[in-house]
Amino acid sequence: MVRNTDLAVIFPEFLSRRFNKAGEFQLMSLPFDPPPIEVKVHTHPRFNNDLGVKWLRSLIVAVFAPEGTSAASGL
């Protein structure tokens, strides 16, 4: 996932596949079962009605939602 470097990154499999649709990266399985992760989006209440923040929050939720869920359908 880190182009033109010798670095590696760990993403959930569904997210790795989504980012690798062009097949530019080598996807490898981990040699262990990683613990589950929970992604949360927090913003200050003063920004609850900010349209830009609402858009960004919905984008983040859609990117991290597993494929086939209603949150992922926006992608």
C-alpha positions as CSV (number, residue, x, y, z in Angstrom):
1,M,0.0,0.0,0.0
2,V,3.0,2.3,0.3
3,R,4.0,2.8,-3.3
4,N,7.7,3.1,-4.3
5,T,9.0,2.2,-0.8
6,D,10.0,-0.8,1.2
7,L,7.3,-0.1,3.8
8,A,4.3,-2.2,4.6
9,V,0.9,-1.4,6.0
10,I,-1.8,-3.6,7.7
11,F,-5.4,-3.0,6.7
12,P,-8.5,-5.1,7.1
13,E,-8.8,-7.4,4.1
14,F,-11.9,-5.8,2.7
15,L,-10.3,-2.4,2.8
16,S,-7.1,-3.7,1.2
17,R,-9.0,-5.2,-1.6
18,R,-11.0,-2.0,-2.1
19,F,-7.8,0.1,-2.4
20,N,-6.1,-2.5,-4.6
21,K,-8.8,-2.8,-7.4
22,A,-6.1,-2.0,-10.0
23,G,-3.9,-4.8,-8.6
24,E,-0.9,-2.5,-8.1
25,F,-0.1,-3.9,-4.6
26,Q,0.8,-7.3,-3.3
27,L,-1.7,-8.4,-0.7
28,M,-0.5,-10.9,1.8
29,S,-2.2,-12.7,4.7
30,L,-0.9,-12.1,8.2
31,P,0.7,-15.1,9.9
32,F,-1.6,-14.5,12.9
33,D,-5.2,-13.5,13.6
34,P,-5.2,-9.8,14.4
35,P,-7.6,-8.6,17.2
36,P,-10.8,-6.9,16.0
37,I,-10.6,-3.2,15.4
38,E,-13.3,-0.6,15.9
39,V,-13.2,2.6,13.9
40,K,-15.0,5.6,15.4
41,V,-15.4,9.1,14.2
42,H,-15.6,11.9,16.8
43,T,-16.1,15.6,16.2
44,H,-16.8,18.5,18.5
45,P,-20.6,19.1,19.0
46,R,-20.1,22.7,17.6
47,F,-19.5,21.1,14.2
48,N,-22.7,18.8,14.2
49,N,-24.4,21.1,11.6
50,D,-21.3,21.8,9.5
51,L,-22.0,20.4,6.0
52,G,-18.4,19.9,5.3
53,V,-17.8,17.9,8.5
54,K,-21.0,15.9,7.9
55,W,-19.7,15.0,4.4
56,L,-16.3,14.0,5.7
57,R,-17.8,11.9,8.5
58,S,-20.0,10.0,6.0
59,L,-17.0,9.5,3.7
60,I,-14.9,8.0,6.5
61,V,-17.8,5.7,7.6
62,A,-18.3,4.6,4.0
63,V,-14.6,3.9,3.4
64,F,-14.3,1.8,6.6
65,A,-17.6,-0.1,6.2
66,P,-17.3,-3.7,5.0
67,E,-18.5,-4.2,1.4
68,G,-22.2,-5.1,1.2
69,T,-23.3,-2.9,4.1
70,S,-25.5,0.1,3.6
71,A,-22.7,2.5,4.7
72,A,-20.3,1.1,2.0
73,S,-22.9,1.5,-0.8
74,G,-21.9,5.2,-1.2
75,L,-18.6,4.1,-2.8
